Amino acid sequence: MPRIKKPFTLPMVLTNLMIHNGKHVAHSLDFDIVCVAENEDEAWEKLSLAIKTYVEFGISNGWQDSIIFPAPQEFWDKLTPDTPLKIGPPILIAGIERKVLEAEVSEDCVAA
């Protein structure tokens, strides 16, 4: 029996987490992509470009089944009812504009 291929869709809203620890760490929870910068604007800018490049490269190579790669649950669990959220600038991916939900937490991140 032939395998039925489902159409590829991106999340309607991309969820990004910003963690402060001396540096600004921007983490795309939908794709588990992380960028670090000296300030918040630079971190978000780097992350937006990384997401766009990653997704468009995957689409152009026919890897739609592997593009969505969520961050580990421990990072999603940082989002609580008290987490400050805001709608960030949208990202244009493969000609489609995606809204971005930005969450911010402050904590000490210890590299393993």
C-alpha positions as CSV (number, residue, x, y, z in Angstrom):
1,M,0.0,0.0,0.0
2,P,1.5,3.4,-1.0
3,R,2.3,5.8,1.8
4,I,0.1,8.9,1.7
5,K,2.2,12.0,2.1
6,K,0.6,14.7,4.2
7,P,1.0,18.4,3.1
8,F,3.8,20.3,4.9
9,T,2.7,23.1,7.2
10,L,4.6,25.3,9.6
11,P,3.2,26.2,13.0
12,M,0.8,29.0,12.8
13,V,2.7,30.9,15.5
14,L,6.4,30.4,16.1
15,T,7.3,30.3,19.8
16,N,10.6,31.8,20.9
17,L,12.1,32.0,24.4
18,M,14.5,34.6,25.5
19,I,16.7,33.7,28.5
20,H,19.0,36.3,30.2
21,N,22.3,35.3,31.7
22,G,24.8,37.9,31.0
23,K,24.2,37.2,27.3
24,H,20.9,37.1,25.5
25,V,19.9,33.6,24.5
26,A,17.1,33.3,22.0
27,H,15.7,29.8,21.6
28,S,13.2,28.7,18.9
29,L,11.1,26.1,20.7
30,D,9.5,24.9,17.4
31,F,12.8,24.1,15.8
32,D,15.3,23.8,18.8
33,I,17.5,26.5,17.3
34,V,19.5,28.7,19.7
35,C,21.3,32.0,19.1
36,V,23.4,34.1,21.6
37,A,24.1,37.8,21.4
38,E,25.2,40.8,23.4
39,N,21.7,42.4,23.3
40,E,18.1,41.3,22.9
41,D,17.6,42.9,19.5
42,E,20.6,41.2,18.0
43,A,19.6,37.8,19.5
44,W,16.1,38.0,18.0
45,E,17.6,39.1,14.6
46,K,20.0,36.2,14.6
47,L,17.3,33.8,15.5
48,S,14.9,35.0,12.9
49,L,17.5,34.6,10.2
50,A,18.5,31.2,11.5
51,I,14.9,30.0,11.5
52,K,14.2,31.3,8.0
53,T,17.4,29.8,6.6
54,Y,16.9,26.4,8.3
55,V,13.2,26.0,7.1
56,E,13.8,27.2,3.6
57,F,16.9,24.9,3.2
58,G,14.8,22.0,4.5
59,I,12.0,22.7,2.1
60,S,14.3,23.2,-0.9
61,N,15.9,19.7,-0.2
62,G,12.6,17.9,0.3
63,W,13.1,17.3,4.0
64,Q,9.6,18.5,5.1
65,D,9.2,15.5,7.4
66,S,12.2,16.5,9.4
67,I,11.9,20.3,9.6
68,I,9.6,20.5,12.7
69,F,12.0,19.5,15.5
70,P,10.6,20.8,18.9
71,A,12.9,21.7,21.8
72,P,13.0,19.3,24.7
73,Q,10.1,19.5,27.1
74,E,12.2,21.2,29.8
75,F,12.3,24.3,27.7
76,W,8.6,24.3,26.9
77,D,8.0,23.9,30.7
78,K,9.6,27.3,31.3
79,L,6.5,28.8,29.8
80,T,4.1,29.3,32.7
81,P,0.9,31.4,33.1
82,D,3.2,34.1,34.6
83,T,5.7,34.3,31.7
84,P,5.6,37.7,30.0
85,L,4.6,37.2,26.3
86,K,4.4,39.5,23.3
87,I,3.8,39.2,19.6
88,G,7.1,39.9,17.9
89,P,7.9,40.9,14.3
90,P,6.7,38.2,11.9
91,I,9.1,36.0,9.9
92,L,8.7,35.6,6.2
93,I,9.4,31.9,5.4
94,A,9.1,30.6,1.8
95,G,6.9,33.6,1.0
96,I,4.5,32.9,3.9
97,E,4.4,35.3,6.9
98,R,4.4,33.6,10.3
99,K,3.6,35.4,13.5
100,V,6.1,35.1,16.3
101,L,5.2,34.7,20.0
102,E,8.1,35.9,22.2
103,A,8.4,34.7,25.9
104,E,11.0,36.0,28.3
105,V,12.5,34.4,31.4
106,S,15.5,35.4,33.5
107,E,17.6,32.6,35.0
108,D,21.2,31.3,35.3
109,C,22.0,29.0,32.4
110,V,24.8,26.7,33.2
111,A,26.5,25.1,30.1
112,A,26.9,21.4,30.4
